[in-house]
Amino acid sequence: MFRYATYFENDVLAKRPYIRKDWCECVVSAGRHVEQQPDGRFRFWGRIPEFGNRYLRVVTLEDQQTILNAFFDRDYKEQQ
């Protein structure tokens, strides 16, 4: 069960209304490429076919269940 930080609900979705919550949940659930940040948060990347196969980066809190941020990462290159 995913939760959403207030920042995500009030700021991220307002600035990026094209981002869908179900996309964020799929990216985190798939866990294809995950990195832990120095602050303990986690970054997840996943390709979104419905959005031109671009990569969505989703940042969660330490629990990996609370979604904090999401954006399309134009600099991400898929790891081999």
Phi, psi and omega per residue, in radians:
M1 nan 2.125 -3.131
F2 -1.596 2.614 3.045
R3 -2.099 2.870 -3.116
Y4 -2.249 2.228 3.095
A5 -1.156 2.650 3.102
T6 -0.982 -0.700 3.110
Y7 -1.006 -0.767 3.138
F8 -1.094 -0.851 -3.098
E9 -1.096 -0.774 -3.000
N10 -1.586 -0.570 -3.041
D11 -1.882 -0.908 -3.056
V12 -1.105 -0.889 -3.120
L13 -1.173 -0.485 3.090
A14 -1.236 -0.709 3.140
K15 -1.350 -0.519 -3.067
R16 -2.273 1.212 -3.062
P17 -1.148 -0.229 3.126
Y18 -1.371 -0.216 3.110
I19 -1.423 2.286 -3.123
R20 -1.827 2.485 3.132
K21 -1.063 -0.668 -3.122
D22 -1.130 -0.566 3.048
W23 -1.096 -0.805 -3.132
C24 -1.046 -0.779 -3.137
E25 -1.114 -0.691 3.114
C26 -1.129 -0.729 -3.141
V27 -1.082 -0.806 -3.131
V28 -1.185 -0.740 -3.123
S29 -1.105 -0.710 -3.113
A30 -1.193 -0.652 3.098
G31 0.953 0.652 -3.099
R32 -1.172 -0.754 3.052
H33 -2.368 2.071 -3.064
V34 -2.291 2.417 3.034
E35 -2.351 2.467 3.021
Q36 -1.605 2.339 3.108
Q37 -1.452 2.808 3.111
P38 -1.021 -0.479 -3.132
D39 -1.457 0.051 3.104
G40 1.673 -0.253 3.099
R41 -1.281 2.904 -3.122
F42 -2.109 2.486 3.035
R43 -1.894 2.350 3.073
F44 -2.187 2.448 3.066
W45 -2.134 2.513 3.063
G46 -2.730 2.575 3.139
R47 -1.426 2.394 3.133
I48 -1.980 1.725 -3.106
P49 -1.017 -0.642 -3.113
E50 -1.186 -0.191 -3.118
F51 -2.109 0.792 3.059
G52 1.238 0.465 -3.124
N53 1.061 0.405 3.085
R54 -1.346 2.772 -3.119
Y55 -1.643 2.234 3.079
L56 -1.698 2.213 3.025
R57 -1.737 2.238 3.116
V58 -2.080 2.252 3.125
V59 -1.893 2.258 3.099
T60 -2.025 2.874 2.988
L61 -1.265 -3.141 -3.071
E62 -0.999 -0.469 -3.109
D63 -1.318 -0.155 -3.128
Q64 1.053 0.315 3.131
Q65 -2.175 -0.315 -3.128
T66 -1.779 1.965 -3.097
I67 -1.431 2.186 -3.069
L68 -1.837 -0.704 -3.041
N69 -2.628 2.734 3.066
A70 -2.760 2.438 3.095
F71 -2.850 2.759 3.074
F72 -1.405 2.187 -3.006
D73 -1.725 1.708 -3.081
R74 -1.234 -0.280 -3.123
D75 -1.629 -0.132 -3.071
Y76 -1.252 2.332 3.045
K77 -2.079 2.248 -3.109
E78 -1.040 2.349 3.139
Q79 -1.339 2.424 3.123
Q80 -1.524 nan nan
